[in-house]
């Protein structure tokens, strides 16, 4: 039902003429491109009839309201509303501050202070240099006079030289006093302007903070019981920017306002992907964890939902294959959808299985990790000493790994190198973003194995080991722009993620033998 409703909305977006918004779908379209998340909610009325609602995230074509779409939970653009009125007050503060900061008297005061400081520095520097030269000259004169003059005459001459030195020092002190006074006077002149500006800025800050808190109180969400909770309450007074503007909260709020029962919910992306994220046109995505999850926890209270996959032990009934074992270490073949280490909600993992199997083993056991959805080879140390030695090889990048992945598209090149720095999406963990400012270096070599049925089988050789590195490098437009088959975060969900850690090469910590272990993927 959600898919049917979404297709109806997508058909409307492709054919509507009610608004113009640059989604970046037209080849020759200029201007700012803003892709957008849309949502559909299948609902049932009190007569047991089914229907659906539409919503968009944020603003659409710079408007909060459009025909056929549910309204925003709180309209900040309402002309006679408190937000627009207070916004006008803040804009007036901005105008006054800008007027003062661009006034000629203020700018002249700044320049006057800079000129005064520069002149003081130059003159004091010149006087200090004169003192230095005079000191050197008097030293030479003193040495010469001591050999040429009588003792009595030399004492008189020496006192004369000392007097000259004192006069120069006194002159320097007077100059310093003068310029300090001059700088203080020009600083006071400037302070008259800056105090006015700073007072206005502080008043603006207080009014902006009060408006924000008022907005957090008014921005409130209903649930099926008619209970309302504000943004301020949900996020303990500090909601992230844009919280509550997504499609899902809008849809549920409207449904509860009109006594409609939510049946099924879906959100999809429409348009070009943002530069940092991976968003595919028409692809379905879950609600974000940072902004939406806390709101939806309140709004969906008491509503029967599908099981939360993050609370389901997907490793249940699966076995770990021991590919290699000796008295020092183990190499296991981890199935897909199997945690490497215990999670927040599910503890079953490679670590817990190995701990049970080798109760006398010491140390962290698991030397490195694979994503839960990724299958393949993992190194397990039976002692803390072996763990430390293997970890050292990882740190020095002496361990080589090869992954095999099936990409959901046809890659034209035969091989390449991807260098896209990554960091976590703070509003939507565990997703990763491409970020050149704060991201950590992430580098991957790749080569094509073969192509078939519109898909491409590739080898990945990760040089670094960042979270979701291969998944983002495959899916991102600046990478291969082709998600891995079954990637439910950056592509399209399937029976599994078609990514497998196929081969690992390392030096045995004890025998020093260079070992390569490989296991074929089962896809």
Secondary structure, 3 states (H helix, E strand, C coil): CHHHHHHHHHHHHHHCCCCCCCCCCCCCCCCCCCCEEEEEEEEECCCCCEEEEEEECCCECCECCCCCECCCCCCCCCCCCHHHHHHHHHHHHHHHHHHHHCCHHHHHHHHHHHHHHHHHHHHHHHHHHHHHHHHHHHHHHHHHHHHHCCHHHHHHHHHHHHHHHHHHHHHHHHHHHHHHHHHHHHHHHHHHHHHHHHHHHHHHHHHHHHHHHHHHHHCEEECCCCCEEEHHHHCCCCCCCCCCCCHHHHHHHHHHHCCCEEEEEEEEEECCCCCCCCCCCCCECCCCCCCHHHHHHHHCCCCCCCCCHHHCCCCCCCCCEEEEECCCEEEEEECCCCCCCCCCCCCCCHHHHHHHHCCCCCCCCECCCCCCCCEEEEEEECCHHHHHHHHHHHHCCCCEEEEEEEECCCCCCCEEEEECCEEECCCCCCCEEECCCCCECCEEEEEEEEEECCEEEEEEEECCCCCCHHHHHHHCCCCCCCCECCCCCCCCCCCCCCEEEEEEEEECCCCCCEEEEECCCCC
